[in-house]
């Protein structure tokens, strides 16, 4: 499963883990996407949608 929102395109981003001693190592932040059915241009579409877009899309 690619963790990319089909509505807004939000996906994985990168940053740093920072320990107590301030050492930095690379890490990834993954989008919280859920598989849902929603209405797009009058058709029912199944896709992965981030939780922020879940509030705005019309569910089928």
C-alpha positions as CSV (number, residue, x, y, z in Angstrom):
1,X,0.0,0.0,0.0
2,X,1.4,3.3,-1.0
3,X,0.7,5.8,1.7
4,X,-0.5,8.7,-0.5
5,X,-3.9,10.4,-0.2
6,X,-5.8,10.2,-3.5
7,X,-7.6,13.5,-2.7
8,X,-4.9,15.9,-1.7
9,X,-1.7,14.0,-2.5
10,X,-0.3,14.0,1.0
11,X,2.4,11.4,1.5
12,X,5.5,10.4,3.3
13,X,7.8,13.1,4.6
14,X,11.2,13.0,6.3
15,X,12.7,14.5,9.4
16,X,14.9,13.8,12.4
17,X,14.8,11.6,15.5
18,X,16.3,13.7,18.2
19,X,17.6,11.9,21.3
20,X,18.0,13.3,24.8
21,X,21.7,14.1,24.0
22,X,20.5,16.0,20.8
23,X,22.0,13.4,18.4
24,X,20.0,13.4,15.1
25,X,19.1,10.4,13.0
26,X,16.9,10.4,9.9
27,X,13.3,9.1,10.1
28,X,10.1,9.2,8.1
29,X,6.6,10.5,8.9
30,X,3.9,8.5,7.2
31,X,0.5,9.9,6.3
32,X,-2.5,8.5,8.2
33,X,-4.5,7.1,5.2
34,X,-7.5,4.9,5.3
35,X,-9.1,2.9,2.5
36,X,-12.6,4.3,1.9
37,X,-15.3,4.6,-0.8
38,X,-16.2,8.2,-1.7
39,X,-18.0,10.1,-4.4
40,X,-15.9,11.9,-7.0
41,X,-17.6,13.6,-10.0
42,X,-20.8,11.6,-9.4
43,X,-19.0,8.2,-9.4
44,X,-18.2,6.0,-6.4
45,X,-14.4,5.6,-6.1
46,X,-12.4,3.4,-3.7
47,X,-9.1,4.8,-2.6
48,X,-6.8,5.8,0.2
49,X,-7.8,9.1,1.9
50,X,-6.0,10.9,4.7
51,X,-7.9,11.5,7.8
52,X,-8.1,15.3,7.2
53,X,-9.7,14.7,3.9
54,X,-12.1,12.2,5.4
55,X,-14.0,15.1,7.0
56,X,-14.5,16.9,3.7
57,X,-15.2,14.1,1.1
58,X,-18.7,12.8,0.6
59,X,-18.7,9.1,1.7
60,X,-20.5,6.5,-0.4
